Amino acid sequence: MLSGAVKPEGYTEKLMFSAERGTFPHAVIIEDANSENALENVLTLVKFILCGSESGRPCEKCGNCVKINSGSHTDVKILKPEKDFASIKIGEIRKIREDAHIVSLEGYQKFYIIESAELMTDEAQNAFIKILEEPPKNVNFILICKSVSAVLPTVRSRCQIYSGSTDLDAAQGNSEMNELAENIAKCAAAGDAENIMRLVADAPNDRNYLKLLTEMILHKLIREAAGKGSQQKETLMMIEGLYSLIKIFENNININLLKCRIMAALTN
């Protein structure tokens, strides 16, 4: 489970889950108005992936975590404008392209984090496209920007895009919903089907509420599964079920049937 001081946003947890499944994307764009918060979350994510601890990742104590925190890890490089609102030029991207083809000195994945990616010149972004199309093995690119619309479509199309501003983020402040999601997630982890059905049945008959509640349960289960590998097979099956369920929430499905599907995803 996560042990860092930074509270991960939804996109961080989703990417942690992808890393746990071995499906972490080679290129990601994080859209977040709070760039400092986004960088902290991205570094938490990178520490989670490179952490040498067998449990409780990121541990903040192993060599990789310590080096990342100090900015000295040779496989984790951050590019940002030299001055506020200065552009990121083509020469800087060419250096990244060259460096990305050098084998990792420490034998790990390599991460290139680009802050304020919207400040890359068009020439710099065009120079980036080639390596995004044919990335070297075990090399990942994470672009942080305030608005993804400022990134060229040709770059966007080669990245998975995540936003730090969602309805779920706002719902985290709803203590009643958060407590209900926490209780349901605990019951799911304990295999307590009776209480899962009772809690879900008693939830408000509101489609948007149920969708946000399901997303909150999903993220809590992802935290529970993080770093535990095969020991969490049942939890991973629940997570897959909730992911599939969230995709159909916009369909005109009866509220009671939605509740039954939530129960089924958490008890099968």
SEFIRO-821212 format. One line per 4 residues: their letters; for each residue x, y, z of C-alpha. Coordinates in Angstrom, 1 decimal. Example, Ala and Ser with C-alpha at 12.3 -4.5 7.8 and 13.67 -1.06 7.14 Angstrom:
<recs>
AS	12.3:-4.5:7.8 | 13.7:-1.1:7.1
</recs>
This chain:
<recs>
MLSG	0.0:0.0:0.0 | 1.0:3.6:-0.5 | 2.9:5.1:2.4 | 4.1:8.5:1.0
AVKP	3.0:11.8:2.5 | 1.6:13.0:-0.8 | -2.1:12.1:-1.3 | -2.3:10.7:-4.8
EGYT	-4.9:12.1:-7.2 | -7.1:9.8:-9.2 | -4.8:9.7:-12.2 | -1.9:8.7:-10.0
EKLM	-3.7:5.7:-8.7 | -4.9:4.7:-12.2 | -1.3:4.8:-13.4 | -0.1:2.9:-10.3
FSAE	-2.6:0.2:-11.2 | -1.4:0.1:-14.8 | 2.2:-0.3:-13.5 | 1.1:-3.1:-11.2
RGTF	-0.4:-4.9:-14.2 | 2.6:-4.3:-16.4 | 0.6:-2.0:-18.8 | 2.1:1.3:-17.9
PHAV	2.0:3.6:-21.0 | 5.2:4.7:-22.6 | 4.0:8.3:-22.9 | 1.5:10.1:-20.6
IIED	0.2:13.7:-20.5 | -1.0:14.9:-17.1 | -3.3:17.9:-17.3 | -3.4:19.7:-14.0
ANSE	-3.8:23.4:-13.2 | -1.7:22.9:-10.1 | 1.7:22.0:-11.6 | 3.5:21.7:-8.3
NALE	0.9:19.2:-7.1 | 1.1:17.3:-10.4 | 4.9:17.0:-10.1 | 4.7:15.7:-6.6
NVLT	2.1:13.1:-7.7 | 4.3:12.1:-10.7 | 7.3:11.6:-8.5 | 5.2:9.5:-6.1
LVKF	4.2:7.4:-9.1 | 7.8:7.0:-10.3 | 9.0:6.1:-6.8 | 6.2:3.5:-6.6
ILCG	7.4:1.9:-9.8 | 11.2:2.0:-9.0 | 10.9:1.4:-5.2 | 13.0:-1.5:-4.0
SESG	10.7:-2.5:-1.2 | 8.6:-5.6:-1.5 | 5.6:-3.9:0.2 | 4.5:-0.5:1.2
RPCE	5.7:1.2:-2.0 | 7.0:3.9:-2.2 | 8.9:3.2:1.0 | 10.8:6.5:1.0
KCGN	13.8:4.7:2.4 | 15.4:2.5:-0.3 | 18.1:3.8:-2.6 | 15.8:4.6:-5.5
CVKI	13.3:6.5:-3.3 | 16.1:8.5:-1.7 | 17.8:9.4:-5.0 | 14.5:10.4:-6.6
NSGS	13.7:12.7:-3.6 | 17.1:14.3:-3.8 | 17.0:14.7:-7.6 | 20.0:12.5:-8.2
HTDV	18.6:9.4:-9.7 | 20.2:8.9:-13.1 | 17.1:7.2:-14.5 | 14.7:10.0:-13.5
KILK	15.2:13.3:-15.3 | 13.1:16.4:-15.1 | 13.1:19.0:-17.9 | 11.5:22.4:-17.2
PEKD	11.8:25.9:-18.5 | 14.9:27.7:-17.3 | 12.9:30.8:-16.3 | 9.2:31.4:-15.7
FASI	7.2:31.2:-18.9 | 10.4:30.6:-21.0 | 9.9:28.2:-23.9 | 11.4:24.7:-24.0
KIGE	13.3:24.6:-27.3 | 14.1:22.0:-29.8 | 17.7:21.6:-28.6 | 16.5:20.4:-25.2
IRKI	14.2:17.8:-26.7 | 17.1:16.6:-29.0 | 19.2:16.0:-25.9 | 16.4:13.9:-24.4
REDA	16.1:11.9:-27.6 | 19.8:11.1:-27.6 | 19.9:10.3:-23.8 | 16.9:8.0:-24.1
HIVS	18.8:5.6:-26.3 | 21.6:5.2:-23.7 | 21.1:2.1:-21.6 | 20.2:2.7:-18.0
LEGY	23.2:2.9:-15.7 | 21.2:1.4:-12.8 | 19.3:-1.2:-14.8 | 15.9:0.3:-14.3
QKFY	13.2:1.9:-16.3 | 14.1:5.5:-17.4 | 11.7:8.3:-16.9 | 11.7:11.7:-18.6
IIES	9.4:14.2:-16.9 | 8.6:17.4:-18.8 | 7.2:20.2:-16.7 | 5.1:23.0:-18.3
AELM	5.0:20.9:-21.5 | 2.7:23.5:-23.0 | 5.7:25.8:-23.2 | 7.5:23.5:-25.7
TDEA	7.9:25.3:-29.0 | 6.1:23.7:-32.0 | 9.6:22.7:-33.3 | 10.4:21.1:-30.0
QNAF	7.1:19.2:-30.0 | 7.6:18.0:-33.6 | 11.1:16.8:-32.7 | 9.5:14.8:-29.8
IKIL	7.1:12.9:-32.1 | 9.7:10.5:-33.6 | 10.7:9.1:-30.2 | 7.1:8.9:-29.1
EEPP	6.4:6.8:-32.1 | 9.3:4.5:-31.6 | 10.3:4.7:-27.9 | 13.3:2.8:-26.7
KNVN	12.6:-0.2:-24.4 | 12.0:0.6:-20.8 | 11.8:4.4:-21.4 | 8.8:6.4:-20.3
FILI	7.8:10.0:-21.0 | 5.5:12.0:-18.7 | 4.4:15.5:-19.8 | 2.8:17.8:-17.3
CKSV	0.8:20.7:-18.5 | -1.9:23.1:-17.4 | -4.0:22.7:-20.5 | -3.7:19.8:-22.9
SAVL	-5.1:21.9:-25.7 | -1.8:23.7:-25.8 | 0.0:20.5:-26.8 | 0.0:19.7:-30.5
PTVR	-2.6:17.1:-31.6 | 0.2:15.0:-33.2 | 1.8:14.7:-29.7 | -1.5:14.2:-27.9
SRCQ	-2.4:11.4:-30.2 | 0.7:9.4:-29.1 | 0.1:9.8:-25.4 | -2.4:8.7:-22.9
IYSG	-4.0:11.7:-21.3 | -5.1:12.1:-17.7 | -6.7:15.1:-16.0 | -6.3:16.2:-12.4
STDL	-9.5:18.1:-12.4 | -12.6:15.8:-12.1 | -15.9:15.4:-10.4 | -14.3:12.7:-8.3
DAAQ	-11.7:15.2:-6.9 | -14.5:17.5:-5.7 | -16.4:14.5:-4.2 | -13.5:13.6:-2.0
GNSE	-14.6:16.5:0.2 | -18.0:14.8:0.8 | -17.2:13.1:4.2 | -20.4:11.0:4.1
MNEL	-19.8:9.6:0.7 | -16.1:9.1:1.5 | -17.0:7.2:4.7 | -19.5:5.0:2.8
AENI	-17.0:4.2:0.1 | -14.4:3.4:2.8 | -16.8:1.0:4.6 | -17.8:-0.7:1.4
AKCA	-14.1:-1.1:0.3 | -13.2:-2.6:3.7 | -16.1:-5.1:3.4 | -15.1:-6.0:-0.1
AAGD	-11.5:-6.6:1.0 | -12.8:-8.8:3.9 | -15.2:-10.7:1.7 | -18.2:-9.5:3.7
AENI	-20.9:-9.8:1.0 | -23.8:-9.3:3.4 | -22.7:-5.8:4.5 | -21.7:-4.9:1.0
MRLV	-25.3:-5.5:-0.2 | -26.8:-3.7:2.8 | -24.5:-0.6:2.3 | -25.0:-0.4:-1.4
ADAP	-28.8:-0.9:-1.1 | -29.0:1.9:1.4 | -27.1:4.4:-0.8 | -29.1:7.2:-2.4
NDRN	-31.0:6.4:-5.6 | -29.1:9.0:-7.6 | -27.2:8.0:-10.7 | -24.4:10.6:-10.4
YLKL	-23.9:9.8:-6.7 | -23.6:6.1:-7.4 | -21.1:6.7:-10.2 | -18.9:8.8:-7.9
LTEM	-19.3:6.3:-5.1 | -18.2:3.5:-7.4 | -15.2:5.5:-8.5 | -14.2:6.2:-4.9
ILHK	-14.6:2.5:-4.0 | -12.5:1.7:-7.1 | -9.6:4.0:-6.0 | -9.6:2.7:-2.5
LIRE	-9.3:-0.9:-3.7 | -6.5:0.2:-6.0 | -4.6:1.5:-3.0 | -5.4:-1.8:-1.2
AAGK	-4.0:-3.8:-4.1 | -0.9:-1.6:-4.8 | 2.3:-3.5:-4.1 | 0.7:-6.8:-3.1
GSQQ	1.0:-8.6:-6.4 | -0.6:-12.1:-6.7 | -1.9:-12.0:-3.1 | -4.6:-9.6:-4.3
KETL	-6.1:-11.6:-7.1 | -9.6:-11.2:-5.8 | -9.2:-7.5:-5.3 | -7.9:-7.1:-8.8
MMIE	-10.9:-8.9:-10.1 | -13.2:-6.5:-8.2 | -11.2:-3.6:-9.7 | -11.7:-4.9:-13.3
GLYS	-15.4:-5.4:-12.6 | -15.8:-1.8:-11.3 | -13.8:-0.4:-14.3 | -16.2:-2.2:-16.7
LIKI	-19.3:-1.0:-14.7 | -18.2:2.7:-14.7 | -18.1:2.6:-18.5 | -21.9:1.8:-18.7
FENN	-23.1:4.3:-16.1 | -24.1:6.8:-18.8 | -26.5:4.2:-20.3 | -30.1:4.4:-19.3
ININ	-29.9:1.5:-16.8 | -32.4:1.2:-14.0 | -31.0:2.4:-10.7 | -31.8:-0.8:-8.8
LLKC	-30.0:-2.8:-11.6 | -27.0:-0.5:-11.2 | -26.9:-1.2:-7.5 | -27.1:-4.9:-8.2
RIMA	-24.2:-4.7:-10.6 | -22.1:-2.8:-8.0 | -22.9:-5.6:-5.5 | -22.0:-8.3:-8.1
ALTN	-18.7:-6.6:-8.9 | -17.7:-6.6:-5.2 | -18.9:-10.0:-4.2 | -18.2:-12.3:-7.2
</recs>
